[in-house]
Amino acid sequence: MKLLEGKNVIITGASRGIGKGIAEIFADQGANVAFTYSSSEGPALELEKELTSKGVKAKAYKSNAASFEEAEALIAQVLEEFEGIDVLINNAGITKDNLLMRMSESDFDAVIEINLKSIFNMTKAVQRTMLKQRKGSIINMSSVVGVKGNAGQANYAASKAGMIGFTKSVALELGSRNIRCNAIAPGFIETEMTAQLDEKVVQGWRDAIPLKRGGTPEDVANACLFLASDLSAYVTGQVLNVDGGMLT
Ligand code: NAP
């Protein structure tokens, strides 16, 4: 029996990287997958095809996670095409790194809007459906940086720490309706987001990680699979580090 057979899932930012890895593993486990992208239309349509070929329903939607109105419209559209929403994964995110001294107001605002405000938008939009169903799992993609901070990432760290507070509050509010809300805190995961970094610096990070390698989208996707499935039926309000032991 597949772990997500017949479940309807929505993932933000799945045109590449971690989101794409989640979409693929979820489809392998029988989930119907609605997912969003911001500008990568080609890769998103390719992924839609790939997922559909696995025998599940899949659809790509262009939607800006930072927009409250677009999130409302997106969920209305998804509900017309999928029967309910069992799992929401708030994965879309960006970085705009700089030392605080050089960080512009617009770079601070953009990161907070796309990484943090987006999870308010999406959670508000799916809440009604999950309340009616009396079940649901919400997973927010935070970061180890939200737990420990990072020089040059004050905006990103603030957004990711905010996600953790939001996650715990939603878990408290919606637990009595059988709606669970958890966060994942990935460490260093090798995707396009981290591909621009200097290779020497990156090798230093790999060496400092107890498991001696960077993570893969699949490593994070498997943790999402646990939190999305009934295997975690008694787990809510938690932050699961997927970091090769980085924070140990
Ligand atoms: P990525 O490769 O840069 O992919 C980001 C995804 O988010 C893309 O699908 C992108 O769509 C989408 N996106 C960006 N802005 C959006 C918006 N305004 N509305 C909707 N979608 C938007 O990043 P990643 O490494 O897979 O990271 C995914 C998540 O994990 C992020 O929240 C990130 O902060 C978190 N994370 C990553 C790491 C890491 O080491 N990689 C570590 C900890 C946490 P387009 O392709 O259309 O631009």
Boltz pocket constraint, residues with backbone or C-beta under 6 A from the ligand:
constraints:
  - pocket:
      binder: B
      contacts: [[A, 12], [A, 13], [A, 14], [A, 15], [A, 16], [A, 17], [A, 18], [A, 19], [A, 36], [A, 37], [A, 38], [A, 39], [A, 40], [A, 41], [A, 63], [A, 64], [A, 65], [A, 66], [A, 90], [A, 91], [A, 92], [A, 93], [A, 94], [A, 114], [A, 141], [A, 142], [A, 143], [A, 144], [A, 185], [A, 186], [A, 187], [A, 188], [A, 189], [A, 190], [A, 191], [A, 192], [A, 193], [A, 194]]
      max_distance: 6.0
